[in-house]
Amino acid sequence: MTDIAATDAVAGRAGYLVGVDIGGTKIEAVLIGPDGRVVASRRVPARRGGDNVLDDVASLVRGVAGDRFADVAHVGIGTPGRVDAATGRIANVVNLDIDELDLGSLVSGRLGGIPVHVDNDVNAAAVGAARVLCGDDLSGTVAFLNFGTGLAAGVLVDGVLQHGYSGAAGEVGHVPVDPNRFDCPCGQRGCLETVCSGASVARLWPTADGRPPMPDLIAATRRGDGEARRVLAMVTHAIGDTLQIVAQSVDPRLIVIGGGMAKTGGPLLEVILDELHARESACPFLKGLDLGARLRLAPVDAPVGAIGAAWAS
Ligand SMILES: [Zn+2]
C-alpha cells in the first residue's frame, strides 16, 4: 500500500482509493483511507446493460467517497467476464448483457479523469483476500482458488498480480484431467471446472429451496448416503487436482480457498484435508510439501472483491 501512496503523492492527491466489485446481482464499493483501512462501503443492486453499469459504478464511486471525492487518487474495478487489464476493456459479461465495453476509460471520463484500473473479479478477490489475511506482509507467493460459478486462480507475488502473457494466468478451470468425464462449454472434455466449480457441484448435487449444495453434500455423506459419498469423492478429487496443479506450479506460501463454496467453512476444509492426506500417504514428495498447512479459507465477513479491486494493478 505504500507504493500507491507514494504514487499519489507524486500526483498531488491525498491518497484515498475506491474499489468496486461488479457482481451479477450487486455492485459493491469501498473507500480506503490513506492508512489502508476501509472507511466507507456502499452497495446497489446490479442493473443489466453497459450504460446502466457505467451510471451505477460512477454514482457508487461518488457516493462512497462522499466529501472525500476530490481526494480519490485511483479507482479499481473488479468485474466478471473477459478483462484486458492493460486497457480496461471488458467483454462477454453474460450476466449483465455486456458484449463489449471500454469500462476503464468510460468510468474515468465520468469521474473527471481519475485513473481507473480494471481487473477480473477473481484477481481482485485474490488481492483482497491476501490483504485481509496477510495484512502488510504480502511477501512471497499467495495463490487464491475461486470455487465460484466457474473455477479459476489468482496468483500474487510480493503483492503483485500475475496476469501472464495474455491475461490467462490462473485459468486452471479449463485444464482437462479426465477424458471420460463431462463435456465442458469451453469445447474440451473433462475440465476441472466441470466437476468442482460451485455451479458444477450444484449440478451434481441439486438441492431444494436454494440451499447451497456443498454443505448439504458433506452432511449427506456423513449420514452415510452412498450417492453423496460418490459425488463428494469426485468433487474432492477434482479439488485436490486443482490444488496440486496450482501449488506445484508456483509453490505458494498460502493457498486461499475462495468463491461461494468457501462459505461452507470448516467442513469444506476438512474434506479437502482428508483428500490431501490420502494422497500424501502414498507420496512422500507430496507429504513433504505439507500443502494442508498452507490452506486458508477466504474471509467471508469482508468485501474482499471490492477491497482487492482498489489495490489490484
Ligand atoms: Zn473447459
Boltz pocket constraint, residues with backbone or C-beta under 6 A from the ligand:
constraints:
  - pocket:
      binder: B
      contacts: [[A, 173], [A, 174], [A, 175], [A, 184], [A, 185], [A, 186], [A, 187], [A, 188], [A, 191], [A, 193]]
      max_distance: 6.0
